[in-house]
Structures are given as structure tokens and as C-alpha cells.
């Protein structure tokens, strides 16, 4: 008796099984990506490598399942789901400890090769299990009597619905309330519990195995074993960052991981990156007094960044009326505050100090009284989140809140003497952006220098005599800062050399903007250069290449497919199958790119991206489910109707791609509160999911009606979809957006989808004239 005759797939248990597979996949993806970001001391390179490894794994798993699931697809589906449930816990351990086996010098950022190895080790296997499970489930449905197209469409829709639910649950429940290992075990247990009804109904085997494994994962989550593993692996990972330094405490927030290390002197790490040390009395006192003297009368001060780590108490000795400390991550701020020395904690309780938990850009856009001094002490813009605080639009927001005799100051790390190479490019892009917002800009030399700006040349100055006079006038008692200190910090010849170098760099480079944050690209190139990575030289503007090669390279495969389809059309031998897979691949890439572009736009306009990531991801997943459900008929259609579905789905994707740049421009000009932009951006994420979701069942239908079985059709379409998404994940955030900008990226996607639609149209044309059957 065949497996198909022994197993049944009632629609409700089978749908629940698909839902659990989608939920488990997204939960593991989010939890593992967060771990990888810490282990790689992450920026968008880490995000791209992680997502690329995950999606590439899915593509390989789907391809492998076409052979593995040939005889017993239900068993393969059950095994894939069970292994995926256990993989969450296992791969968190890998993500934390595998770095110790790689040749990464302590305290340094991993180079590209080591980062890629760690990403593959942590993300590729669970991704492959996702692809294996999806394809095996499609074959299971077909073997059990559900029509191949209907099973694929239902699987796609309910997998997307499960991902939607998991996105909300992980973001708003598991991450805030559970440690990562506990969260992974809970997610695995719940997913397997949802799969049990399908096993009992006979859709898949495992009536005993699945409940037992679910129980084992639940017990692991509740037992002290997981807590011990959590602590041991966190300490092991940190030991790879800084050998010999004691890890005191750590906290995972919705935004990042925060860690405190060291005895006596505490060292703060955020997302695996070093932020600062405290107490560091002399350095903090020198830097704070210098910053405070940049303004002739600080009065009201706005501070973003490291000021609470020891500098605030020195700032309060100056004539300040109020200090607004803006912190995005309230949980991280409260966590770090527990370790501050008593005198620094007392400064935070000073009645002149107001702690504001908000996005800095949103706070500035909210209006209010002007500030005499605005201090931004953030790290270099090595992520797009940080880069949004170094764009012309951000500086204009700051200018709108600065008093006429006020000073804006932002940190700029440079070489001790003069800026060159990537450092000059980074400084030049920020310097030019500042000059678009302020009439007067000056630059203090490094290594921990300032860019300062304002409206009056007699106010914005680095003249040591003026600064020392301001310090003396305030009659501040200090054991480390004397009037001569300012001459040592800001020697006129070095200030002049710094400004000449930045002016020269700014003349050759565009300003960093929200739409095209080139400061991120240069900061990333600098970081990769320091790590000894070959990626530094190949980033646009990084040394060897121009800025257009990523877009040109991306167009070559699609143009080749178009030419091949046209050549076969002239011979009357259409390639509808190839055109369908090409459309699925490009739409998978476009869907990933659209979601990244819209998330970046949300982050720029609204802020607090990671705090809102749950509902934003849910919006995209809801769109996938809607699009897949709307196009479900395509998976069961005959050849001619299937061709029309494929052309219609390609047209929907192309229409959205063409309309998106105008929509982004309109949202960028919206007046009102930051949340006035949140709703249309969420709606665009939903629509991007719809446009992406319609193509998958249409592509599957095109293969099914040409003789492929459900297993092969599902495997090929799943592999194509996720291969495209993997390529987009690796390139869009790091290369395409900083090179072309948000709207330029969207226009490039529209052009590629136009090529895809043309390919589909050409491939279909002979069959309409009665030519040879399409293949």
C-alpha cells in the first residue's frame, strides 16, 4: 500500500500544519538573526549575510527535497518540521560559540570571510529545513488526494499566515519576556503542538514523536538547564570579543543586546560593539568641558548618545537651565543606569535634567523651545539606523530647534593628523550635509573630533583663545582642564588642515541624505578596511570601483533570459516554464527589496523601527497571504488560463513597482506627526506583499499545467523565489540603496520587472498562435 493511500490530508489539520511550519520558520529566523548580529558585531553586512544564508538555505533545501521527498514525502515533511523545531535552540548555541573557532583576533570585527562562515553555520541549515519541509508538504498534499495546485496555494497562504502570527508573537511576547534560548524552545514546542492534529489525522506520521518532542522542548524552556546554557554561551561569546574581561551582566531588548563588562571600570557594549567606558574621569571631564564651551551660553541643552556615561555631571557645572537626554531604548538606559557611579546617577536626578525616551528625529520634529547646544555623540554611521542621524534632513531638523546663537556638535572619529581615504569620504559626506543645513561649519581634529555648526561665525569657533575665555568666565573648578587645554585640543594649524581636507572631500562627494545615505556606505567601507576585509575595496566608492556597477550587474541575468526567450520565440519553441521561474525569482528579489526599502523609509520618517518591526512584518506577511489567496486559481488552471494568470501577476508586480517611487515621494512630503507617515508606509508594505504573493501560485501553476508534479513544481518555485530573495538580502541594504537611493532602487526594480513581464509575454505569444506546445 502506498503512502498516499495510507495518509489523508483533511484540509483543516493540513492548513494548521502549514501554519505551524510558517510560524516556526519566522520565529527561528528572527531569533537567529538577532544572535548573529551580536556575534558579528553587526551592521547591514551582517544582516545581509544572515538573510542571504537563510534564504539561500531555503533554496537549496527546496531543490534537495525534489529528490528526498520522491517516495515518502509525508515522512520527510514530518522530519523536516521536527528538526526545524530543534534547530532553533541548537543554532543559537552555534551562533554564539562558532566565532571562537574562527581566526578572528580578539576585539576586532570579523572580516568578510569569517562573517560568511559564521552566517552559513548559524542560518543555512535551518533555512534548508524550511525549504525541505515546504516542498515535502506540497508533495504530501498531492499524494493524499489534494490537487497539486490547490495544495501548493493553500500551503503558501497558510505558511504566510503563520509567519504573520509569529512576527507579532516573537516581537511583542517572546523577545520582551524570554531569554533567546527559552524563546527558541517555546517557539519549537508550540509549533510542534500545532502540528499534532495533522499527525493524528494521518496527514503526516509522528503521532507519538511530535508530542514527545514538543514536551521535551517545553521542559527545556522551563528547566534550569536552559538558563545555565544561556549564561555559559553568552560568557563564551563575550570571551571571544574581549578575552580575560569579566562579563558582568547583559540584557536583550527589542532593539539590541546590551552588555556590561569589567571590574572597577565598566565597559559598555551594544549589539556586540564597544560604546564606551565608565568611570573615565579625566577623559570624560575634558571632552564634556570642551563640548560645553563650544556654545557661548549653553542654556538649554539637547544630548543624544553617551553623555550619561560620566559627562553629564561635568556639563551641569556650566550655565545650563535644562538638559534633555533623548534615549531611544528605554530598557537599555535603565539597565546601564544601574551600574553608573553614585555621582553620575545623582546627576541624572538633578531637577534640570529631563530623560526623554523617544526617537531623536521624532523628538526634534515635535517642536518646542530652541536649544543653545545640541550634542550628538553617536558611533560612526555603520548601520542605516545610525546613518539617519548624519543626513542633511536630520541636520535641518536640528537647525530648526537651534537658537540663533546656538551650536550644533556631532562626533566624528578621524585619524589623529589629517583625514584620508574612507575616513575623508565619510567626513566629507557628513560635512557637506551639514553645510546644506547650516551657514557656518567647523571641524575639530581627531581622533575623537567634532563637527560643529551654527548660524553665526562669531559663535561657531574653535579658536582656543575664545574657548578658554568662555571656560574662565564660567569659573569652573577642574583638576584636569585648564585654559591651555583648548590649545592642545584645537591647535589652529590642525583645525585648518582638517577643514581643508573635509572641504576637498565634500567637493567630490554627494551629501548624505535620507533617500541616499552615503555616509553609511563610507563608514561601512572604513569598518571593513579596518577588519582587513576584501569587501572594503569593492563597495561603491570604496576604492576600486564606481557607483553604478551593482545596478548594471543585476540587469545582466534578466536581459540574458529575455534574449533567450526572444530567440526561442522566433523558432516557435516558447519557454513559458523558464519565463515563469524567471518571474518568480525576480519577484522574490523585488519583494525582499521592497520590504527593506519600506522599512528603511519607515525608520527614517517614523523612527523606532525595531520596536515596531512586529506589525510591519505582519503587514508584509498579510499581503503575501492575500496575494496568494487571490491567485490560488492560477495553481489549478489549464495552460491558457495559467498563462493569463502569470501575465496578470507579473503586471500586478510591475504596476506596484512603477507606482512605489511616487508613493515614497508623496509620503516624504507629508506634513503632520511622524505617525502620519506610518499608516501609508504600512499600507505599502501590505501591497508589496500582495504584489509578491500573486506571482508564486501563478508560477507554480505554469509548471503544473505543463506536466510537472506538485513536488517538482513546488520545489522549483520555492527555490527560485528564495534564491531571488537571498540575492536581494545580500545586496540591497549594503550596495543598492546607498548607491541608487530609495527611489532609484525602486525604479531599478521596476525596470527589471518590466523585463520579466516582457519575457512572459514573448514566451506566451507562440502558444496563442497555435505554435508548438510551450515548454
N, C-alpha and C positions, 0 to 999 in steps of 0.2 A: 504493500500500500504506500502510495507516495505521500510526501509530507503535505502537499497541497490538499489531499483528500482527508488527511487526519486533522489538519488545523483549520479552524474557522477564524474569520475576522469580522465579527459584528461591528457595526460602524461606531457605536459609542465607545466600547473599550479600545478599539483601534485608534480612534480620534484622541482619546485620553493618552494612549501610548505615544502618539506623535507629539502631543502637547508636552508630555514629560521629557521627551528627547530634546525638544527645543529649549525648554526651561533649563535643563541641566547643561546644555551646551553654552548658553549665555552666562549662566552663573559661573561656570568654570572659566570662561573667557575673561570675565571681569575680574575675578579673584586672582587669577594667574597673571593677568596683565599688570595689576597693581603690585604684585610681588616682583615682577620683572623690572618694573620702573625703579624700584628701590635698589635692587641688586645691580642694575646698570647705572645707578645714579642719574636717573633718566631725564631725557629730553625727547623731542619728537623723533629722534633717531631710534630710541628705544621703543617708542610706540609703534613706529613703522616696522621695525624688525619683529616685534612681538606679534602684531596683527598679521604681518606677512607670513611669519612662520605658522601661525594658527590657520590662516586661510589656505596657505599652500598645503598644509597637512590635510585639510578637508578635501582639497582637490585630489591629492594622492590617495587618500582613503577611499574616496568615491570611485576612482579608477581601479583600485585594487579590489573593491567589492564586486565589480563586474565578474571577476573570476571566482572570488571566495564564496560568493552567495549563489553560485550557479546551482548547487544541489540542495543545500539546506539553508535557504535564506532566513527562515524564522530563527534557527539556532544562531546564525551569525548576528542577526539583529539583537537577540537577547544578550549574547556575549558582548557585543559592542556596547550596549547600554550599561551592562553591569561593570565592564572595565572602565567606562567613562565615569561612572559614579565613584569608583575607587581612585581614578586618576587625579581628581581634584586635590585630594589630600597628598597623594604621592608626589605630584608635580610641584606643589608648594614647597615640599622638602627639597626637591631638585633645584628649584629656582633660588632657594636660599643658600644651598651648600655647593652647587656645582662651580661657582666662581672660585672656590678655594683650590680647585684642580686646574684652573686656567693660569697661564703665565701673565697675570695682571699684577704689576708692582703695587705694594700696599699704598693706599692713599691716592692712587691715580685712577682716572676714568678709563674703563676698558676701551681698547681700540676696536675698530670695526670688526675684525676677525673674531676676537674673543666675544664681542657682543653678539655676533651672529651665532656662534656655537652655543652660547648660553640660551639665546632665544629659541633655537631649534630644540635644545634639550628640554626646555620648560613648556613649550607651546605646540610643537609639531605633533607629538604623539596623541594628546587629547584631541587635537584638530583632526587627525587621521581617523580616530574613533568616531568622531561626529560624521565624517563623510562615509565611513563604512556603515554606520548604523542607518543613516538616511537611505542609502542605496538598497541595503538589505530589507528595510521596511517596505520600500516600494515593491521589491520583488515578492515579499511576503504577502502583501495585499493582492498582487496579481495571482499568486499561486493559490490563494484561498478563495478566489472567485470574485474579488472586486476588480472591475475593469481596470486595465493598466493605467489609462489616462485619469480615471476617477480617483484611483489610489494615489497617484503622484500629486494631483491637485489637492486632495484632502490632506495628504502628508505635508505639503508645502504650507498650506494655510494654517493648520493646527501647530506646526512647528514654529511658525512666526508668532502665533498667539501665545505659545508657551514662552518664547523669548520675550515678548511684551510683558507678560506677568513676572518673569524672572528679573527683568530690568528694574521694575518697580520694587520687587521684594528685596533684591540684593542691595539696592541703593538706600532704601528707606528703613529696612529692618535688619538685614544681616550685617552690613558694614557698620552701622552705628552701634549695634548691640552685641556683636560676637567677634572674637578674635578670628583671624583668617582661617586657621586650621579647623576651628569649631564650625565656622560658616561653611567651609567646603564639605565637611562631614554631614552637616544638617541638610545642605542642598542635595547631596547624593542620596541620603536616606529618604527625603521627601519625593524625589524624582522616581526612585525605585518603588516607593509605596503607590505612586500614581500608575505605575506600570503593572502592578499586581493584578488588577481586574482583567487586563488583556491576557495575562498568563492563565488565569482561571477560566477565561472564555475560550482558550485554545488558540488565540492569535499567535502567540509565541510560546515556546517551552519556558520552564523556570518557575513552576508553581511553588516549589519549595525553595529554590535558590534565591529568587528575588526577595521574598520576605526575610530570609535569613541574612542576606547581605544588607538589606535596609536596616534590620535590627542591629547588626554589627556596627554600622556607621553611626547609628543613633547612640549606641552605647559609647563609642569612641568620642563622640561630641560631648557626652555628659561625664566621661571619666576623667580622672586626674592625669591620665596618660597623655591626652592631647595638650593639656596645659604644660606638662613637662617638655613635650616635643616643641611646643610653641616657644618656650623660653630658650631651650637648648639651641634650636636652629636660628633664632634671632641673634643670640650671642655669637654663634659661629659665623653668621654672615657679617656682623659688625667687626668681628676679629679679622675678616678679610679686608675690610676698609682700613682699619687702624689697629694693627697688631699690638697687643700689650696694653691697650687702653680699656678700662672697665666700662661696660655699658651699664648705666645706672637705671634708666627707665625709657620706655618708648610707648607711643600711642598711635593707633591708626584712626584717622579722622576721615570724613567723606572727601577731603581734599588731598590728603597726603599722609605719609608716615613721619612722625616727629620723634627724634631720639636725643637723649641727653647722656653724655659720657664724661668720664674723668672724675678724679678725686681732687677736691680743692677748687681748681679751675675747671669750670664746666664748659663742655663743647657741644654746640647745638648743630644737629643735622636735620635737614628737611628733605624727604624723598631721597635719602642717601647722599645728599650734597651738603658739604660743610657750609654753615651760615655764619657762625661767629663764636666767640668765646667770652666767658664772663666768670668772675670779675677780671677785667683787664684795666686796672685803674688808670695807669698813665696814658695808654693809647686812647681809651675812651674819653678821658678828660681833654686831651689835646685835640682830638677830632671834633668833639662837641663844641668846645670853645671856639675853634676855628670856624665851624659852620654857623654858630650863633653870631659871630662878628661879621659875617658876610652881609647881614642886614643892619642898616643904621639904627633901627629900632624894631626889634622883633615883634613886640606887641602880641598879636595873635599868631600862633604857630600851628601849622599842619605838618604832621610827620607820618610817613609811610615807611615801614621797614624796621631796622634794627635798633632804633632809639631806646626802647625799653631795656636793652641788654647792658645797661650801665651808663648810658649817655644822658638819660632824662634828668637825673639829679643834678648834673652839671648845667644843663640848659636852664633849669629853674633858678640858677643864680643870676641869670640875665634878666633884663626888664621885660618879662613876659606877663601878659594878662591872662592868657589861656593857651593851653596846648591840647590840640585834638590829635589823638593817636588813632589812626584808622587801620584796623586789622581785619583781613578777610576771613580768617579761620579762627573763630572764637574758641573752639575746643583746644586748638594748639596753643593759643595765647594763654589760656587758663592753666594748661599743663606746664608750660615753660615758667610761668609766674611762680609756681610752687618752689622752684629751685633758685630764684633770684636772691641775692643777699638782702638782709633786712633793710638796708638803706635804699636799695633800688625799689623794693616793694613799697616802702614808705613814700617814695617819690610818686608812685602810681596812685597813692591815696591822697596826694596833695589836692586841695579843692580847685586849683587852677587846671588840673588835668582831667580831660574827658576821654574815655575809651569808647570808640565807636566801632562796632562790628559791622562792617559793610565793605562792599567793593569800592576801592579808591576812586575809580572813574565815576561810579554812580554817586558817590558822596559829593564829588566836585560838581557834577551836573545838577545836583539838588539845589544849588544856590545858597546864599547866605552872606554874612559879613565877610569883607576881604581880609586876607592874611598878610602880615608883614614878612613872613618867612614860610616857604613851603619846602620841606626836606623830603626827598625820595631816596631811600637808602636800600634799594633792592639789589639783588645779584644781577650779573650780566644777563641780557635777554636771550638765554639759551633755550627757552621754551616760548611758544606763542603766547602763553598766559603772561609771562614776564614781558614779552615784547610789546604788549599793548600799553605798557607804561613808558614806552620810549618812542612813540609815534607823534607826528605833527598834530593829530587830532587830540591826543592826550595833553600835549603841551598847550594847545589852545584852551582846553578846559581849565588847566592850571592858571593860564593867563587871565581867564575870566574871573578867577577868585583871588587874584593877587592885587594888593594895594598899589597905588601909583608909585610909592617909594619902597615897594617890597622887592624881595629877591626870591627867585626860584632856584633850587640847587638839587642836582641829581648826581648820583655816584657814577664814576667812570673809571674802571680799572685799566691802567695802561702800563707800558714799560716805564722804568724809573726815569729815563732820559727823554726820549722822543718816540712818538708813535710811528710804526711802520707796518707793512703787510696787512694781515687781517685785523690787527688792532687799529690801524689807521682807517680801514674800511668801516669797522664797527663805529669808531668815534666819529668819522666823517658823516655817516648816515644819520646819527643822532644829532650831531652838531647842526647839520643842515635843517633837520626837522625843527630844532629849537629856534633857528633863525627865521623860520616861517611863522612862528608864534610870538617871538619877542624881538624888539628892535635892537637890543643890546645883549650880546652873549660873550662870555669869557670862559677860559679853560684853565684849570689848575693842573699842574703836572702830577704824574703818578708816583708810586704805583696805585695808591688809593686816592685818586684825584677827584675833582668836582667839575661839572659843567654848571655854570651859573648864568642866570638870565634875568632880565627885567626890562623896565621901560626907560630908565634914565642912566646915562653914562656916569654921572657923578655918584650914583648909588651902587651900580654893578661894577665892582672893582676888586682886584686882587693886589692892589698896591699895599705892600707891607706896612708903610707908614700910616695909611688910613686905617687899616685893620687893627694895628697896635694902638692907635689913638682911641678907637672905639672900645677896645678892651680896657685901657686905662681909665677911660671916662666912666666905665661901669663899676670900677673899684671892686673887682672880684679877687678874692684871696685864692691863690693857687700855688701849689708847690712845684708844679711841672710846667706851667705856661707862664712865660714872661713876654714882654713886648718883643724881644728879639726872636721869639719862636716863629713869628709870622714871616720874618725874612728868611728863615731856614725852610719853611714850608712852601713859600711862594716867591722864590728868587726871580726877579724881573726877567732875567735872560732866559730862564727855563719856561716861564709863563709865555713869553713872546715866541719861543721856539715851538711850544705846544700848540699855540693858536695858529701859527703859520702852517704847521703840519696838518691840523684839522681843516683849515680853510682850503688847503690844496686838495685834501681828500674829499671834502664836501663838494668841490667844484667838479669832481669826476664821478660822483655817485648821486643817485636819487635819494631824496629824503625818505626816511622810514615812515610808512603810513599804515593806517588800519587796513586798507584794501590791499596793500603790498608791504608787509613788514620786513623790509630787507635787513634791518638791524638783527633780527633773529638769524637770518642766513649767515651774516658775518660773524656773529657770536658763536654759532654752531661750527663754522669753519675754524675759528680760533680754538674752540674746545677740542675739536677732532685733531687739529695740528698738535696741540699740547699732548694729546693721548698717543701721538705717533700713528694716527690712522691715515690710510691712503684716501679715505673719503674727503679729507680736507681739500685736496688738490682738485677734486672733481666736482665739488659743489659749484654751482654757477657763481662766478665772481671769486672763487677760491684760489685761483692762480693760473690754471692751465686752460680753462675753457671760458667761453662766452656765456650768455644768459639764455640763449634760445635752444640749446641742444636738447633739453628734456622734451620740449613740445615736439620738435622735429622727429626725435627718436620714437615717440609714442605713436606717430602717424604712420610709420613705415609698415607694420603688420597689416593694418586695416586697408591701406592702399594696395598692398600685395593681394589681399583677399578679393578686393574689388576688381582688380585687373584679371585675376584668375577666373572669377565669376563671369566677367565680360567675355573672356576668351572662350570659356565653355559655352556661353550663350550663343556665340556666333556659330558654334558647331552643333547646336541643338541638343546639347547634353547639360542641362542645368544642374546646379549644385545647391539645391534647396537645403539639404542637410548641413552642408558647410556654412551656408548663409545663416541658418538658424543658430548653429553653435557660435558663429562669429557675433551674432546679435546678442546672444546670452552672455558671452564673455565681455563685450563692450558695455552692456547694461549692468553687469555685475560690477565692473570697474567704475561706471558712472554712478551707480548707487552708493558705493563707498565714498567716491569723491564728493558727491552732493552732500552726503551726511557730514563729512568733515568740513566742507565749506560752510554749511549752515551752522554747525557747531562753533566754528571759529567766528562767524558773524554774530552769533548769539553771545559768545564770550566777550567780544569787543563792545557790543552795544549794551548788553544787559549785565554782563559780569557773572561771577559765581557759577561758572559752567559746571564744575564737578558737583556742586551742591544741587544742581538742577538736572544732572545727567539722566536720572531715572526716568522722568517723564518725557524728556527729549528723545531718549532711546525708544521709549514706549510709543511715541508718536510715529517714529520711522517704522517700527515693527507692526504697528496697527495698519500703516499704509501697505506694508508687504502683504498682510493678511487680506486686506480689502482688495488689493490688486490681484492677488492670486485667486481669491474667490470670484471676482468679476470675470476673470479669464478662464475659469475652470472648464467651460465648454470647449476651449481650444484643445484640451488634452484628450477629448473623446471624439473630435471631429474627423471627417474624412479629408482626403488630400486637398481638394479645392477649398473647402471651408477652413481647413487648418492653415493654408497659405494666407487666406484673408485675415485670420486671427493674428498670424505672425506679422503681417504688414501693418495691421491696426495697432498691435502692441508696440512695434518699432516707431510708428507715428506718434503714439502717446508719449513715449520716452523722448523723442525728438522735440515734440511740442513743449514739453516741460523744460527741456534743456535750453530751447530758444527763449522761453519766457523768463527763466530764472535770473539772468543778469539784470533785466529791467526791474524785476521784483526786488532784488537786493538793493538796487539804486534807490528805489522808492522808499524802502524801509530805512535806509541810511539817512534820508532827509526828513523822516517823521519827527514832528515836534512832540512835546509832552514827556511823561515819565519814561524811565527805561523799560517799564513793563508794557508800554505802548508798542514796543517792537517785539516783545516776547511772543505775543499771540500770533502775529503773521509769520514769524520765523518757525513757530511750532506747526502752523498750518502748512508751511512749505516743506517741513520735514515729513509730515503726513503725506503730502502729494508726491514727494520724491520716492517714498516707499511704494505708493500706488503705481507710479511710473515704472519702478523697478520690478514690482511684483507681477505685473501683467505679462512680462516677457518670458518668465520662467516656464509656466504651463504652456505658453504658446510654442516655445522652443521644444519642449518635451512632446507636444502633440505633433509637431512637424516630423520628429524622428519616429514616433509610434506609428503614424499612418503610412510610413514608408518601410514598415516591416520589422523594426527593432522591437524587442520585448521590453517589458517595464523595467527590468533590471538594467539592461544596457542603456535605455533611454535616460532613466533617472541618473545612472552613474555618469554618463557623458555630460548631461546638462548640469548636474551638481558640480562636476569637476570644472567645467567651463566657467560657470558662474563664480565659483570661489577662486579660480585662477585669476580671473579679471580683478576681483576684489583684492586679492593678495598683491597684485602689481600696483593697484591704486594705493593700498595701505603703505607700501614701501616708498612711494614716490610723491604722493600729493602733498603731504604736510611738509616734507623736508625740501623738496625740489620745486614742485609745480606752483604751489600757492606763493611762496616768496619770490619766485621768478616772474610769474604772469599776473599775480594778484588774484583776488577772489573772483571778480567778474571776468578777467582774462581766462582763468581756469574754466569757468562755466562756458565761455564762448568756444574754447578748445574742445570741451566735451560735446558741445552742440555740433561742431564740425565733424567729429569722429562718429557721432550717432547719425549724422546726415549720410556719411559714407556707408554706415551699416544699413540704413534704410534703402539706400540706392542699391546695395548689394542684394538685399532681399527682393527688391522689385525686379532687378535684372534676372535673378535666379528663377523667379516665378513666371516671367514673361513667356518662355517657350511652352510651358505646360498649358497656358491659356490659348496658344495657337495650335495645340494638338501635337506638339513635338514629342520626342521620346520622354518616357516617364522620368520625372525628376529623381535624382539620387542624392 
